[in-house]
Amino acid sequence: MSPSLLKNIIKRDITMNFNKKTLLIIATSLTTLTMMSTSSAREFGQIYTQCGIGAMIFKKNETLAAISNITWDLGTTAISSDYSSNENCKGSAVAKAAFIQSSYTPLEQDIAKGNGKHLNALMDIMQCDKNIRKDVIKSIRSDFAKTVNTVAYTKATPYQKAEKLYNMTNTGKAASCGTKI
């Protein structure tokens, strides 16, 4: 093979690879722009105050919500929650899951008793109307009693137990509360 032919082949390969990379960058950019344009009509600042970890923790203080979102993960969860589930962007479903996970043991005790501050807090997070709370608690207690009396429950990890309780808060009477999946 002559040196000039080899040089032309290398030049062609470099050009083709450059063109493939350029096309990939353009396609990725267009996809990102399309996704951003189909996202909610929320302003960028609202995303940091109404979405993500910050909105979940600081529901009534937008300044702290924004600072928290930036501090935790530079706002990536705020942006992704706005895009993936903007109807829940205020964080109520996320707040419910986080609360159940972080306070599972006292919740378990309150559910067994049928009352308690953790169970009341859960009802608040779920946005359950005061008029239906007794029925919701009764429904959760019934489902919970069936679940804890199984072999699978005794072998479940704490995360799996919390997940089962979370799922109970989305079915039966509990489904009539304000917070959904």
C-alpha positions in Angstrom: 0.0 0.0 0.0 1.4 3.4 -1.0 2.0 6.1 1.7 -0.4 8.5 -0.1 -3.2 5.8 -0.1 -2.6 5.1 3.6 -2.7 8.8 4.3 -6.0 9.2 2.5 -7.5 6.2 4.3 -6.5 7.7 7.7 -7.8 11.1 6.8 -11.1 9.6 5.7 -11.4 7.6 9.0 -10.7 10.7 11.0 -13.3 12.7 9.1 -15.9 9.9 9.5 -15.2 9.6 13.2 -15.4 13.4 13.6 -18.7 13.4 11.7 -20.1 10.6 13.8 -19.1 12.4 17.0 -20.6 15.7 15.7 -23.8 13.9 14.8 -24.0 12.3 18.2 -23.5 15.7 19.9 -26.2 17.3 17.8 -28.6 14.5 18.4 -28.0 14.5 22.1 -28.5 18.3 22.2 -31.7 18.2 20.2 -33.1 15.4 22.5 -32.2 17.5 25.6 -33.8 20.6 24.1 -36.9 18.6 23.2 -37.2 17.1 26.7 -36.8 20.6 28.2 -39.4 22.1 26.0 -41.9 19.4 26.9 -41.3 19.8 30.6 -43.7 21.8 32.8 -44.2 25.4 32.3 -42.4 26.0 35.6 -39.7 28.7 35.6 -36.2 27.6 36.4 -36.2 29.3 39.8 -39.5 27.6 40.7 -38.0 24.2 39.9 -35.4 24.8 42.7 -38.1 26.0 45.2 -41.0 23.6 44.4 -39.2 20.3 43.4 -36.6 17.9 44.7 -35.2 17.3 48.1 -35.4 20.9 49.2 -39.2 21.2 48.5 -39.7 18.0 50.4 -37.9 19.2 53.5 -38.7 22.9 53.4 -42.3 23.0 52.2 -43.0 26.5 53.5 -39.7 28.2 52.9 -38.7 28.5 49.3 -35.3 30.1 50.1 -34.3 27.1 52.2 -35.7 24.7 49.6 -33.6 26.3 46.9 -30.4 26.3 49.1 -31.0 22.7 50.1 -31.5 21.6 46.5 -28.2 23.3 45.5 -26.4 22.0 48.5 -27.5 18.4 48.3 -26.9 17.6 44.6 -26.6 20.9 42.7 -30.3 20.7 42.0 -30.3 17.5 39.9 -33.1 15.9 41.8 -35.2 19.1 41.5 -34.7 19.2 37.8 -35.3 15.5 37.3 -38.4 15.5 39.5 -39.8 18.5 37.6 -39.3 16.5 34.3 -40.4 13.1 35.5 -43.3 13.9 37.8 -44.1 17.5 37.8 -47.6 16.8 39.2 -45.9 15.7 42.4 -43.2 18.3 42.2 -44.1 19.8 45.6 -42.8 16.6 47.0 -45.8 15.1 48.8 -45.4 11.6 47.5 -41.6 11.8 48.0 -42.1 13.3 51.5 -44.5 10.4 52.3 -41.9 7.8 51.2 -39.1 9.5 53.1 -41.1 9.8 56.2 -42.2 6.2 56.2 -38.6 5.1 55.6 -37.1 7.3 58.3 -39.7 6.7 61.0 -40.8 3.1 60.2 -40.4 1.7 63.8 -42.5 4.4 65.5 -45.0 4.2 62.7 -45.3 0.5 63.1 -46.0 1.0 66.8 -48.6 3.8 66.2 -50.4 1.6 63.6 -50.5 -1.2 66.1 -52.1 1.1 68.7 -54.3 2.9 66.1 -53.0 6.4 67.0 -49.9 8.4 67.8 -47.9 11.3 66.6 -46.2 9.5 63.8 -49.4 8.1 62.4 -51.0 11.6 62.6 -48.0 13.1 60.8 -48.4 10.4 58.1 -52.0 11.4 57.7 -51.0 15.0 57.4 -48.3 14.2 54.8 -50.9 12.1 52.9 -53.3 15.1 53.0 -56.0 13.0 54.5 -59.2 14.9 55.3 -60.0 14.8 59.0 -63.4 13.4 58.3 -62.0 10.2 56.7 -58.8 9.6 58.9 -60.5 7.1 61.1 -61.5 5.0 58.1 -58.1 5.4 56.5 -56.3 4.3 59.7 -58.6 1.4 60.1 -57.9 0.3 56.5 -54.1 0.6 56.9 -54.2 -1.2 60.3 -56.2 -4.1 58.7 -53.8 -4.4 55.7 -50.8 -4.0 58.1 -52.0 -6.7 60.4 -52.3 -9.1 57.5 -48.9 -8.2 56.2 -46.9 -8.5 59.5 -48.3 -11.9 60.2 -46.6 -13.4 57.1 -43.3 -15.3 56.9 -42.3 -12.9 54.1 -42.6 -9.9 56.4 -40.4 -11.5 59.1 -37.7 -12.1 56.4 -38.1 -8.7 54.8 -35.4 -6.0 55.1 -36.3 -2.7 56.7 -36.5 -1.1 53.3 -38.9 -3.8 52.0 -41.1 -3.3 55.1 -41.2 0.4 54.6 -42.1 -0.2 50.9 -45.0 -2.4 51.9 -46.3 0.2 54.2 -45.9 2.9 51.5 -47.9 0.7 49.1 -50.6 0.4 51.7 -50.9 4.2 51.8 -51.9 4.1 48.1 -54.6 1.5 48.2 -58.0 1.0 49.8 -59.4 3.9 51.8 -56.0 5.5 51.9 -56.2 6.1 48.2 -58.9 8.7 48.8 -56.3 11.0 50.5 -54.6 13.8 48.6 -51.2 12.2 48.1 -50.9 9.5 45.4 -48.0 7.5 44.1 
